[in-house]
Amino acid sequence: MLNNGFLRYLYKKGISLTYVVISFILFITVWDLAVRLSGVNEALFPSPASAFKALLEIIGDGTLGEHILSSMTRFAVGFILAVTSAIIGGIIIGWFDILFKFTNPIIQLLRPISPIAWMPFIVLAFGIGDMPAIVTIFIAAFFPVLISTAVGVKNIPEIYLKVAKNFGVGKIEIFWKIVFPAIFPQITAGTHLALGSAWVFLVCGEMIGTQSGLGYLIIDARNNLRCDILAADIVVIGVIGLLLDAALKYGEAQILKKWGLQKE
């Protein structure tokens, strides 16, 4: 049921199978022309056909599935922890004006720093393995959601809260029925930014200190001079990122539909 609903949602948003197929055909055609016209050896600049053969190879031997599972596990842990803590922190910071004034300068100082810049400290603190990648994802996803949530809370029209108090709505109900629905568009906007940033830095994080994952597969393919596998891995990373963003939009649409804020 969920899969059918997801496919219907994509179709209603104009992301039907026909458009997807045409888009990928155009992409592959441009890629193939670039290889042919460049004159570069296919060992260095693989064609779509070579990348496809490499993709079938790593699917067949189970390598790709193992690396995807490792990456998705790290991504899920880091992203969920970041979004959850950022929403809670953003609500608290946005609700108390004095707290926002004190924390906002620090947030704006830390926010522009690339998660990769923290990598030496992350490795020293957590060693090598899964944790550096998870922490990198956390940092990449945390600030966009934190800031958008805090700003959303601060911009809630005061009349909403006054009306709720006049009707005797409790504090917990105010947050669940007034505050959270009011700031949901800001949260979703921040979450989309966080998703893209976290997925990008997951790959970067896996290039350092891990022995599995899509980022590690890029380094391994490079070291073994398998540019065909490298190209196939890059395409897989892009496709998964596209599907993650579409799944996030679908989840948001379902929540809005339950609240009666979206018909479809």
KETOR-535897 format. One line per field, with one value per residue: residue in one letter; x, y, z of N, C-alpha, C, O in turn. Coordinates in steps of 0.05 Angstrom, whole numbers, plus 5000, padded with zeros to 4 digits. Layout:
N
r: c(a,...)
n.X: c(X,...)
n.Y: c(Y,...)
n.Z: c(Z,...)
ca.X: c(X,...)
ca.Y: c(Y,...)
ca.Z: c(Z,...)
c.X: c(X,...)
c.Y: c(Y,...)
c.Z: c(Z,...)
o.X: c(X,...)
o.Y: c(Y,...)
o.Z: c(Z,...)
This chain:
264
r: c(m,l,n,n,g,f,l,r,y,l,y,k,k,g,i,s,l,t,y,v,v,i,s,f,i,l,f,i,t,v,w,d,l,a,v,r,l,s,g,v,n,e,a,l,f,p,s,p,a,s,a,f,k,a,l,l,e,i,i,g,d,g,t,l,g,e,h,i,l,s,s,m,t,r,f,a,v,g,f,i,l,a,v,t,s,a,i,i,g,g,i,i,i,g,w,f,d,i,l,f,k,f,t,n,p,i,i,q,l,l,r,p,i,s,p,i,a,w,m,p,f,i,v,l,a,f,g,i,g,d,m,p,a,i,v,t,i,f,i,a,a,f,f,p,v,l,i,s,t,a,v,g,v,k,n,i,p,e,i,y,l,k,v,a,k,n,f,g,v,g,k,i,e,i,f,w,k,i,v,f,p,a,i,f,p,q,i,t,a,g,t,h,l,a,l,g,s,a,w,v,f,l,v,c,g,e,m,i,g,t,q,s,g,l,g,y,l,i,i,d,a,r,n,n,l,r,c,d,i,l,a,a,d,i,v,v,i,g,v,i,g,l,l,l,d,a,a,l,k,y,g,e,a,q,i,l,k,k,w,g,l,q,k,e)
n.X: c(5017,5038,5079,5050,5021,5063,5082,5037,5037,5085,5071,5029,5057,5082,5125,5128,5137,5149,5172,5217,5245,5256,5287,5332,5350,5366,5407,5444,5456,5481,5525,5550,5563,5599,5642,5657,5671,5711,5757,5786,5817,5777,5788,5800,5759,5702,5651,5578,5562,5605,5604,5555,5563,5600,5567,5531,5567,5583,5535,5522,5562,5549,5573,5556,5506,5521,5552,5514,5478,5510,5521,5469,5452,5488,5473,5418,5420,5453,5424,5371,5380,5402,5360,5318,5340,5352,5301,5277,5314,5310,5257,5258,5297,5274,5227,5240,5259,5304,5341,5348,5373,5423,5444,5442,5485,5528,5510,5508,5561,5583,5554,5570,5616,5649,5630,5672,5717,5718,5735,5788,5786,5741,5757,5799,5768,5730,5755,5768,5722,5651,5631,5657,5635,5580,5578,5594,5552,5512,5528,5525,5470,5446,5446,5416,5363,5356,5361,5319,5275,5276,5270,5220,5188,5194,5167,5114,5047,5025,4972,4951,4968,4945,4890,4887,4899,4856,4815,4827,4866,4915,4986,5017,4983,4981,5032,5031,4984,4983,5035,5071,5044,5043,5097,5113,5120,5169,5203,5203,5226,5278,5293,5296,5340,5378,5377,5400,5451,5471,5472,5511,5557,5560,5583,5633,5651,5655,5698,5740,5771,5734,5714,5675,5615,5586,5619,5670,5673,5683,5736,5762,5754,5781,5834,5843,5844,5795,5756,5708,5676,5676,5648,5599,5585,5580,5534,5497,5497,5475,5423,5402,5402,5364,5318,5313,5301,5251,5222,5221,5191,5143,5130,5123,5078,5040,5035,5015,4968,4940,4932,4896,4913,4928,4902,4915)
n.Y: c(4976,5025,5031,5034,5081,5117,5116,5136,5186,5208,5208,5245,5290,5299,5267,5220,5153,5156,5208,5202,5161,5186,5229,5203,5178,5222,5241,5198,5197,5247,5239,5195,5219,5257,5225,5201,5245,5269,5238,5214,5158,5102,5076,5115,5152,5128,5100,5102,5050,5019,5033,5012,4957,4950,4963,4920,4881,4893,4889,4836,4807,4820,4863,4917,4918,4909,4954,4995,4983,4991,5047,5069,5054,5083,5134,5137,5134,5179,5221,5219,5226,5278,5310,5302,5321,5373,5395,5394,5425,5473,5489,5500,5541,5579,5590,5614,5678,5705,5664,5653,5700,5696,5648,5649,5680,5644,5599,5619,5627,5575,5548,5558,5528,5476,5407,5372,5399,5391,5340,5319,5327,5297,5245,5239,5240,5199,5157,5111,5083,5072,5115,5167,5180,5180,5222,5264,5267,5281,5333,5359,5357,5380,5438,5466,5449,5463,5520,5535,5515,5544,5597,5592,5583,5631,5665,5652,5674,5715,5717,5666,5637,5665,5658,5603,5599,5627,5592,5553,5515,5466,5468,5427,5412,5459,5461,5414,5420,5473,5500,5463,5447,5499,5512,5473,5477,5507,5472,5429,5453,5464,5411,5388,5416,5397,5342,5338,5360,5326,5277,5286,5296,5248,5213,5237,5231,5176,5166,5170,5131,5088,5022,5006,5023,5072,5116,5096,5058,5089,5107,5058,5039,5077,5069,5019,5029,5026,5058,5052,5026,5066,5107,5081,5077,5131,5145,5113,5136,5186,5171,5146,5190,5222,5190,5189,5243,5247,5210,5235,5281,5256,5234,5281,5302,5265,5274,5327,5317,5287,5326,5356,5397,5390,5365,5325)
n.Z: c(5000,5016,4979,4931,4942,4945,4893,4866,4888,4866,4812,4811,4823,4776,4766,4733,4707,4653,4645,4677,4650,4600,4617,4638,4591,4560,4594,4592,4538,4529,4563,4536,4487,4505,4522,4473,4441,4470,4466,4505,4538,4553,4599,4634,4629,4632,4590,4586,4576,4595,4649,4662,4656,4697,4739,4738,4751,4805,4829,4820,4848,4899,4924,4918,4944,4998,5009,5002,5042,5088,5082,5084,5135,5169,5151,5165,5222,5237,5211,5231,5286,5284,5262,5299,5348,5332,5320,5371,5400,5369,5378,5433,5435,5401,5429,5477,5482,5503,5506,5452,5435,5459,5440,5385,5359,5367,5340,5288,5280,5280,5241,5185,5180,5149,5155,5145,5160,5214,5218,5234,5290,5302,5289,5326,5372,5367,5341,5287,5238,5240,5270,5259,5208,5220,5257,5225,5188,5224,5240,5191,5180,5224,5235,5192,5203,5257,5256,5221,5248,5297,5279,5256,5301,5328,5293,5296,5294,5347,5360,5352,5397,5438,5429,5436,5490,5512,5502,5537,5525,5540,5558,5534,5492,5464,5441,5409,5377,5360,5357,5332,5282,5259,5251,5217,5159,5158,5184,5148,5103,5123,5133,5083,5062,5098,5087,5035,5044,5085,5058,5019,5051,5077,5040,5036,5089,5092,5063,5095,5140,5141,5122,5088,5051,5006,4997,5012,4972,4927,4937,4939,4887,4858,4877,4855,4803,4776,4742,4717,4755,4793,4766,4761,4815,4829,4799,4825,4877,4865,4847,4893,4927,4901,4907,4962,4973,4947,4977,5026,5014,5003,5053,5082,5056,5070,5125,5125,5100,5138,5176,5150,5117,5066,5008,4972)
ca.X: c(5000,5055,5093,5030,5016,5087,5083,5016,5046,5104,5057,5013,5076,5095,5149,5118,5158,5156,5191,5242,5259,5265,5308,5356,5360,5381,5432,5462,5464,5501,5549,5563,5575,5623,5664,5666,5683,5735,5780,5800,5815,5754,5798,5800,5733,5686,5626,5555,5562,5625,5594,5532,5575,5612,5545,5521,5587,5583,5509,5523,5578,5538,5588,5540,5485,5534,5560,5490,5468,5528,5516,5442,5451,5501,5457,5394,5427,5461,5404,5349,5389,5406,5334,5303,5352,5350,5274,5273,5330,5299,5232,5266,5311,5255,5206,5251,5272,5330,5358,5354,5392,5449,5454,5442,5512,5545,5500,5516,5590,5589,5539,5584,5640,5644,5634,5698,5737,5718,5742,5811,5777,5722,5773,5812,5749,5715,5770,5759,5699,5626,5625,5664,5616,5555,5580,5595,5524,5498,5536,5515,5441,5435,5442,5393,5337,5356,5355,5292,5255,5277,5258,5192,5175,5193,5149,5086,5031,5018,4943,4946,4973,4925,4864,4889,4897,4828,4798,4836,4883,4938,5012,5025,4966,4990,5055,5024,4963,4987,5062,5083,5033,5050,5125,5119,5132,5197,5217,5206,5246,5304,5299,5305,5368,5394,5380,5420,5477,5479,5479,5537,5579,5562,5603,5659,5658,5662,5724,5761,5770,5715,5720,5651,5599,5589,5643,5693,5674,5696,5765,5772,5754,5803,5859,5846,5842,5770,5740,5681,5661,5674,5626,5574,5579,5571,5506,5481,5495,5456,5397,5392,5396,5338,5296,5310,5286,5224,5209,5217,5168,5119,5124,5112,5052,5022,5030,4998,4941,4927,4924,4876,4925,4934,4882,4928)
ca.Y: c(5000,5048,5033,5044,5109,5132,5118,5154,5214,5217,5213,5270,5312,5301,5250,5194,5136,5166,5231,5192,5147,5205,5244,5186,5173,5246,5242,5178,5206,5268,5226,5179,5237,5269,5205,5197,5270,5277,5223,5203,5129,5094,5067,5139,5165,5106,5105,5091,5020,5008,5037,4994,4931,4950,4963,4893,4865,4896,4879,4807,4795,4829,4885,4942,4916,4911,4982,5011,4978,5005,5076,5076,5051,5106,5157,5137,5140,5207,5240,5218,5239,5307,5323,5301,5339,5400,5404,5399,5449,5496,5497,5512,5566,5598,5596,5633,5699,5711,5642,5657,5722,5687,5625,5655,5686,5620,5582,5631,5623,5547,5538,5558,5511,5450,5384,5359,5414,5379,5311,5311,5326,5275,5220,5238,5235,5174,5137,5105,5065,5083,5140,5192,5185,5187,5249,5283,5269,5296,5361,5370,5359,5393,5467,5475,5443,5479,5548,5538,5510,5567,5620,5586,5587,5660,5678,5644,5697,5714,5713,5637,5628,5679,5645,5577,5602,5635,5568,5534,5494,5461,5474,5406,5413,5483,5453,5394,5428,5500,5507,5444,5452,5526,5513,5449,5485,5515,5447,5413,5467,5458,5382,5383,5425,5379,5317,5340,5365,5302,5256,5294,5293,5219,5202,5248,5219,5148,5164,5172,5114,5066,5000,4999,5046,5082,5133,5078,5044,5107,5107,5032,5037,5094,5056,4996,5040,5017,5082,5043,5022,5092,5120,5068,5085,5159,5145,5101,5156,5206,5159,5143,5217,5230,5174,5198,5269,5241,5196,5256,5297,5239,5233,5308,5304,5248,5288,5350,5307,5280,5351,5370,5420,5383,5346,5303)
ca.Z: c(5000,5018,4954,4912,4949,4938,4863,4858,4895,4847,4787,4814,4823,4750,4765,4723,4696,4626,4648,4688,4629,4580,4629,4639,4564,4553,4609,4582,4511,4533,4574,4516,4468,4518,4521,4445,4430,4486,4457,4528,4541,4569,4626,4651,4626,4623,4576,4601,4574,4614,4676,4667,4660,4723,4758,4740,4765,4834,4839,4819,4870,4925,4935,4919,4965,5024,5013,5005,5069,5107,5080,5093,5164,5180,5145,5181,5250,5239,5202,5250,5311,5279,5258,5324,5367,5321,5323,5399,5406,5355,5392,5458,5429,5390,5448,5497,5467,5514,5498,5423,5432,5468,5425,5356,5349,5367,5318,5262,5278,5275,5218,5159,5180,5136,5173,5139,5176,5241,5216,5251,5318,5304,5289,5352,5394,5363,5327,5259,5237,5233,5285,5245,5187,5232,5269,5202,5179,5245,5238,5165,5181,5249,5235,5176,5217,5281,5250,5209,5269,5316,5265,5253,5327,5333,5274,5300,5302,5375,5363,5354,5424,5455,5424,5448,5520,5518,5501,5558,5514,5557,5546,5516,5469,5448,5425,5390,5360,5349,5350,5312,5255,5249,5242,5201,5134,5163,5190,5123,5087,5135,5131,5055,5060,5114,5073,5013,5056,5099,5039,5007,5070,5084,5022,5045,5114,5088,5050,5116,5163,5139,5104,5074,5044,4978,4996,5011,4946,4908,4942,4931,4857,4849,4883,4838,4775,4764,4738,4710,4781,4805,4752,4768,4842,4829,4790,4847,4898,4856,4846,4920,4937,4888,4919,4990,4973,4939,4999,5046,5005,5006,5082,5090,5044,5086,5150,5119,5093,5163,5189,5134,5105,5039,4999,4958)
c.X: c(5017,5070,5074,5024,5039,5088,5061,5023,5066,5091,5042,5032,5091,5120,5140,5142,5168,5177,5218,5259,5271,5289,5334,5368,5376,5408,5453,5473,5486,5527,5564,5577,5600,5647,5675,5681,5708,5760,5796,5796,5793,5763,5798,5773,5714,5660,5603,5554,5581,5616,5571,5542,5587,5590,5534,5541,5585,5555,5510,5539,5570,5552,5571,5520,5497,5541,5536,5479,5484,5522,5489,5438,5464,5484,5432,5399,5434,5439,5380,5356,5391,5379,5318,5314,5350,5322,5268,5288,5319,5274,5239,5279,5292,5234,5215,5268,5300,5350,5366,5375,5420,5461,5457,5470,5530,5536,5509,5546,5597,5577,5555,5608,5634,5648,5661,5720,5739,5730,5766,5803,5758,5737,5788,5793,5736,5730,5761,5736,5674,5621,5633,5644,5589,5556,5581,5568,5508,5503,5524,5485,5430,5428,5420,5366,5335,5348,5327,5270,5253,5264,5228,5176,5172,5173,5120,5070,5021,4988,4935,4947,4952,4898,4864,4886,4869,4809,4807,4852,4908,4964,5021,5009,4973,5013,5048,5004,4966,5015,5073,5071,5041,5079,5132,5131,5162,5214,5223,5227,5274,5312,5308,5334,5387,5398,5401,5448,5488,5487,5506,5559,5581,5584,5631,5669,5667,5688,5747,5755,5749,5724,5696,5635,5605,5613,5669,5696,5688,5727,5776,5774,5777,5830,5865,5844,5817,5751,5711,5664,5657,5650,5599,5565,5569,5542,5488,5476,5474,5427,5385,5385,5369,5315,5292,5295,5257,5209,5203,5193,5142,5111,5112,5084,5031,5015,5011,4970,4926,4918,4903,4886,4932,4915,4894,4956)
c.Y: c(5025,5053,5045,5074,5127,5137,5137,5183,5225,5224,5240,5294,5315,5285,5222,5179,5146,5188,5221,5178,5166,5221,5228,5180,5198,5248,5222,5185,5227,5257,5211,5197,5250,5251,5203,5221,5278,5263,5211,5173,5122,5083,5091,5153,5145,5115,5094,5060,5007,5010,5018,4965,4929,4949,4934,4875,4868,4889,4848,4795,4804,4853,4910,4941,4920,4940,5000,5007,4992,5035,5084,5073,5075,5131,5159,5145,5170,5227,5242,5232,5270,5321,5324,5321,5368,5412,5411,5424,5474,5507,5511,5539,5587,5607,5617,5654,5705,5689,5644,5678,5714,5666,5631,5663,5662,5601,5593,5629,5595,5537,5538,5539,5484,5427,5370,5373,5403,5351,5304,5309,5302,5248,5217,5230,5208,5152,5133,5085,5080,5111,5166,5200,5194,5215,5270,5288,5286,5326,5374,5375,5376,5422,5477,5472,5460,5508,5552,5534,5534,5591,5616,5591,5617,5675,5669,5668,5694,5709,5684,5628,5640,5665,5617,5579,5610,5611,5546,5511,5491,5466,5453,5407,5437,5476,5434,5403,5456,5504,5489,5447,5478,5527,5490,5457,5493,5490,5431,5426,5462,5429,5375,5392,5406,5352,5317,5344,5340,5280,5261,5288,5264,5207,5212,5235,5190,5144,5164,5152,5092,5045,4990,5025,5056,5101,5117,5065,5062,5106,5080,5029,5054,5081,5032,5003,5029,5041,5075,5038,5048,5108,5108,5076,5113,5161,5134,5121,5177,5195,5156,5170,5227,5216,5183,5225,5265,5228,5216,5273,5282,5238,5259,5311,5288,5261,5311,5340,5299,5304,5366,5394,5415,5361,5321,5298)
c.Z: c(5000,4992,4932,4917,4942,4908,4854,4865,4875,4820,4788,4814,4796,4747,4756,4712,4669,4628,4658,4667,4609,4591,4630,4612,4555,4567,4598,4554,4512,4544,4553,4495,4479,4517,4493,4434,4445,4476,4480,4530,4560,4597,4645,4651,4615,4609,4593,4599,4593,4643,4682,4671,4688,4745,4761,4755,4795,4846,4841,4841,4898,4938,4939,4941,4993,5029,5016,5033,5090,5107,5091,5123,5178,5175,5162,5210,5253,5232,5222,5276,5307,5277,5284,5344,5358,5324,5353,5408,5394,5369,5418,5454,5419,5410,5469,5483,5477,5506,5468,5419,5440,5450,5395,5345,5347,5344,5291,5258,5269,5249,5192,5158,5168,5156,5169,5155,5204,5241,5233,5280,5322,5305,5315,5374,5391,5349,5299,5260,5229,5246,5271,5223,5198,5244,5247,5191,5198,5242,5213,5166,5203,5245,5217,5190,5242,5276,5239,5230,5289,5304,5262,5279,5333,5316,5276,5308,5331,5380,5365,5383,5443,5453,5438,5478,5528,5518,5520,5548,5532,5542,5526,5490,5451,5430,5403,5369,5348,5339,5328,5284,5242,5238,5223,5173,5136,5168,5165,5105,5097,5132,5103,5051,5075,5100,5052,5024,5070,5080,5025,5026,5081,5066,5029,5070,5111,5073,5070,5138,5163,5119,5089,5068,5016,4976,4996,4984,4925,4912,4933,4901,4846,4853,4865,4808,4761,4762,4730,4735,4794,4792,4760,4797,4844,4820,4812,4869,4890,4856,4874,4933,4926,4902,4948,4991,4966,4962,5022,5039,5009,5035,5092,5080,5060,5113,5146,5113,5118,5178,5174,5120,5076,5030,4987,4969)
o.X: c(5012,5072,5082,5023,5035,5094,5065,5017,5063,5098,5042,5023,5110,5135,5145,5163,5191,5197,5239,5283,5295,5309,5355,5392,5398,5428,5476,5496,5506,5549,5589,5599,5620,5669,5699,5701,5725,5782,5817,5774,5789,5747,5796,5765,5709,5648,5607,5546,5575,5619,5569,5532,5584,5593,5529,5533,5586,5553,5501,5532,5582,5545,5572,5516,5485,5537,5536,5471,5473,5520,5487,5424,5452,5481,5426,5384,5423,5436,5371,5340,5383,5375,5306,5299,5347,5318,5257,5277,5319,5270,5228,5272,5293,5223,5200,5290,5318,5374,5389,5393,5440,5485,5473,5478,5546,5553,5518,5556,5615,5588,5553,5619,5615,5667,5672,5740,5761,5734,5765,5811,5758,5730,5789,5801,5731,5720,5747,5732,5675,5609,5617,5637,5576,5537,5570,5560,5493,5485,5514,5475,5407,5406,5405,5349,5313,5330,5313,5250,5231,5248,5213,5155,5152,5163,5103,5077,5010,4980,4916,4930,4943,4884,4845,4872,4860,4789,4797,4853,4921,4965,5032,5020,4971,5014,5057,5006,4954,5019,5083,5086,5045,5084,5155,5150,5178,5237,5245,5243,5292,5336,5326,5350,5408,5420,5418,5467,5511,5507,5521,5579,5601,5602,5650,5692,5685,5699,5770,5736,5746,5741,5696,5641,5625,5626,5687,5718,5702,5741,5798,5793,5790,5847,5888,5842,5818,5732,5693,5640,5636,5635,5580,5542,5551,5526,5466,5454,5458,5409,5362,5365,5353,5294,5269,5277,5240,5185,5183,5177,5122,5087,5093,5067,5008,4992,4992,4950,4902,4898,4893,4871,4940,4912,4884,4969)
o.Y: c(5044,5076,5062,5090,5149,5159,5153,5201,5248,5244,5255,5316,5330,5288,5202,5190,5143,5188,5231,5183,5163,5226,5239,5179,5195,5254,5230,5180,5226,5264,5213,5191,5254,5259,5202,5219,5291,5273,5200,5163,5135,5083,5087,5165,5144,5135,5079,5047,4987,4992,5008,4951,4908,4936,4925,4856,4848,4884,4836,4774,4797,4862,4923,4960,4933,4950,5019,5027,5004,5048,5104,5088,5086,5148,5180,5161,5184,5247,5263,5248,5285,5342,5345,5337,5386,5435,5432,5442,5495,5531,5532,5559,5611,5629,5635,5647,5709,5695,5639,5675,5723,5665,5618,5653,5659,5590,5577,5630,5591,5519,5518,5534,5471,5428,5359,5361,5405,5339,5283,5290,5289,5231,5195,5215,5194,5130,5150,5072,5100,5128,5184,5223,5212,5231,5292,5310,5304,5342,5396,5394,5386,5430,5495,5489,5470,5519,5570,5547,5543,5605,5635,5602,5626,5696,5677,5682,5674,5698,5677,5613,5627,5661,5610,5562,5601,5611,5524,5490,5511,5468,5459,5403,5436,5484,5437,5396,5462,5511,5499,5448,5480,5540,5489,5444,5487,5488,5422,5413,5456,5423,5359,5378,5400,5341,5300,5331,5333,5266,5243,5276,5257,5193,5196,5227,5181,5122,5160,5155,5078,5051,4968,5046,5049,5102,5123,5061,5053,5105,5079,5017,5046,5080,5025,4986,5023,5045,5091,5046,5053,5120,5122,5080,5119,5176,5145,5123,5185,5210,5162,5172,5239,5228,5183,5228,5277,5234,5214,5279,5293,5240,5259,5322,5296,5259,5315,5353,5303,5303,5386,5411,5433,5341,5299,5279)
o.Z: c(4986,4982,4917,4898,4932,4899,4835,4850,4866,4807,4769,4807,4794,4728,4771,4707,4662,4613,4650,4665,4601,4577,4624,4609,4543,4556,4595,4548,4498,4535,4551,4486,4465,4512,4489,4421,4434,4478,4476,4524,4581,4615,4670,4671,4590,4617,4612,4619,4606,4659,4705,4689,4702,4765,4783,4769,4809,4870,4860,4852,4918,4959,4960,4956,5010,5052,5032,5045,5109,5128,5105,5135,5196,5193,5173,5222,5270,5246,5228,5287,5325,5290,5290,5355,5374,5330,5359,5421,5407,5371,5424,5467,5427,5408,5477,5474,5461,5502,5461,5403,5428,5445,5381,5324,5329,5330,5274,5236,5253,5236,5178,5136,5177,5172,5188,5162,5217,5263,5246,5294,5343,5321,5326,5392,5412,5346,5288,5280,5214,5233,5270,5220,5188,5241,5250,5185,5190,5243,5214,5154,5202,5252,5225,5188,5248,5289,5248,5229,5295,5317,5264,5278,5343,5324,5260,5327,5339,5400,5378,5392,5462,5473,5450,5491,5549,5533,5520,5561,5538,5518,5505,5468,5427,5407,5380,5345,5327,5316,5308,5265,5218,5219,5214,5165,5119,5159,5161,5092,5081,5128,5100,5038,5065,5102,5050,5015,5067,5085,5020,5018,5092,5076,5029,5072,5126,5072,5063,5153,5183,5102,5078,5079,5004,4955,4981,4975,4907,4892,4921,4891,4827,4835,4859,4791,4737,4777,4734,4736,4806,4807,4764,4802,4860,4832,4817,4880,4907,4864,4879,4947,4941,4907,4957,5009,4978,4967,5035,5057,5016,5042,5108,5094,5064,5122,5162,5120,5120,5193,5184,5111,5061,5044,4990,4960)
